[in-house]
Amino acid sequence: MSEIPKLELKDVYISYTDRKGRTVQAAEDVNFTLANKPGVGEMAVVLGPSGCGKSTILKSVAGLLTPDSGTVKIDGQLVQGTGRDRGMVFQSYTSFAWRTVRQNVEYGLELQGIAKEERKKLSLAIIEKVGLKDFADALPRQLSGGMKQRVAIARTLVNKPRLILMDEPFGALDPQTRWGMQTTMLDVLKTEDNTVLFVTHDVAEAVYLADVIFVLSHRPAKVLHRIDVPTFESRNATVKQSAEFKRVENEVLELLHNSNVHGNIRVGL
């Protein structure tokens, strides 16, 4: 008996109506799967030019929109709306301005009816993991952009979703901060056993983060290539200059070039 995938998109077509009332085909015939890897997790990156339909596909997995046809399944169950089994981190800052870091992280736990002391224990543990231990009582206005995204990641992780969806979460950050956030995220996810679907148009970011990369076409999006990224000896400040990293990065760029996918693809940090 074959193993049930963690995530499966099969023959997915998605369209929407734009502001002028026109029907826009955002994705067509999208097919890909993520294996179920208990105890390990997986980082899958969806790479494609801006406006190609990456975020639309992510929203279909989140249950925020329903495909015109095809199926989206998580652990064999059809996605029919939002659910606690998924957590989403957006590019824009989504913290409540009037709540402290800890109160923001605890928000989902409150909705679940978890007792106050247990919420505090769980939230402080994950806040420390994302490097915000000294800012637990700070308000969002007192935080940098990178710190606000750490709050968003912590708020997602504390609910222990089966699948984490990340929609270009570091896109608004400067290169140095973005690099630090990528490394922090990898370090945290190693200890949390999460499966992550991460959207980006940055080739270097995709290669650095991913176990597997799905390369999308221009809109309407379809999967052109699947690239299994080798396990680098280490993922640190020097890995992006290594020969192996450059080899994989060049392989991705060549696939993009041969597939005539350019647009707003970012080549490096």
FIMILO-834229 format. One record per residue (C-alpha): x negated, y negated, z negated. Coordinates in steps of 0.05 Angstrom, whole numbers, plus 5000, padded with zeros to 4 digits. Layout:
FIMILO-834229
XYZ ...
//
This chain:
FIMILO-834229
500050005000 497049335021 495848804968 500748224965 497147564983 496946984934 499446524990 502246695058 504646215112 507846585171 510246265236 511445595202 514445025242 515744345209 518643715238 521243065208 524742425230 520441795231 522741085214 525140975285 529541585283 525042005327 523642735314 516342865301 513543575305 508543595248 506444325248 507644915294 506245655289 502145585225 499546245200 494546385144 493846775080 489846725016 487947364982 489947504910 483347514871 484847614796 479247384751 475847014808 480646544842 479246214909 478145514937 481345455005 480344795043 484944555099 480644115145 483343675200 483742955226 488042435192 495342485212 494843195239 499843495190 495443745133 499443405079 505943635110 503644355106 501544245034 508343965016 511744585046 507545014999 509444544941 516744634958 517643884971 520144025041 523044635077 520144885143 524744875204 522845605213 517846105186 516346295114 511946065057 510846575002 506946564937 505447244907 510547534955 516147074932 519346594982 518245854965 525145544959 523544904922 518744634870 516545064811 511945114751 507745634788 504845054829 501244424808 499643834854 494343294852 495342704899 490542194928 494241624894 493841534819 500041834786 498941724711 504341384671 501640694655 504740674585 502141354562 495141504538 490642014572 492842554522 500142374529 499642394605 496343084602 501743334554 507543104597 508843774631 508244134564 513443674534 518243854591 517144584574 519044454501 512244644473 511344424400 507443784386 501444104352 500644624406 501144094460 495643694425 491144304420 492044504493 491343794520 485043624481 481744264504 482844114577 481243374569 474443574542 473344044601 474343484651 469543024613 474542544581 473842744508 472142034487 477941734526 483742164500 487141554470 485641074527 490940794574 490340874650 488640134659 482340254618 479840804665 475940804730 478841124793 474841754782 477141804710 484441734731 483642324778 480542724722 486942584683 491042834742 486943474746 487543594671 495043474673 495644004727 490944514695 494044484626 500544784655 496645384681 499745414751 498546014795 496745554853 493744854852 495044394912 490443804922 492043274975 485442904989 484842744915 478042404921 479442024986 479941344952 473541424912 466641154930 461641674955 457741744889 464041814847 467042304898 460842734894 461242754818 468642934820 467443504868 462143794822 466443694759 472344034793 468244644813 465444714743 472344674711 475745144761 470445674749 472945744678 480345704695 481146264747 485245844795 487045904868 486645214900 489144954968 485244314981 486543825038 480943385067 478443075132 471243075105 466843635133 461443595079 466743605024 470044215057 463544605061 461444414990 468044614957 470745184999 470545934996 474545915061 476145345109 482145305155 480844825213 487144495240 488544195308 491243505322 498743425308 502743845313 498044225267 496344945279 490545355251 484945385301 479545725260 478346075194 471246005167 468946425108 463745995073 457746375044 456246334970 450745824961 445245974912 447645374872 452344794882 448644194855 445543534876 440743864926 445144384960 447743905013 440643825038 439344575041 438444935107 444245405093 449044835078 446944465141 447845105181 455045185158 456444445166 453844465238 458045095251 464344725230 462444105270 461244535332 468044875324 471244185318 467643935379 469244555421 476544505400 476743765417 478543585345 475542905328 480042345305 478342105235 474242705215 468842475166 462142795181 458642685115 458442335048 
//
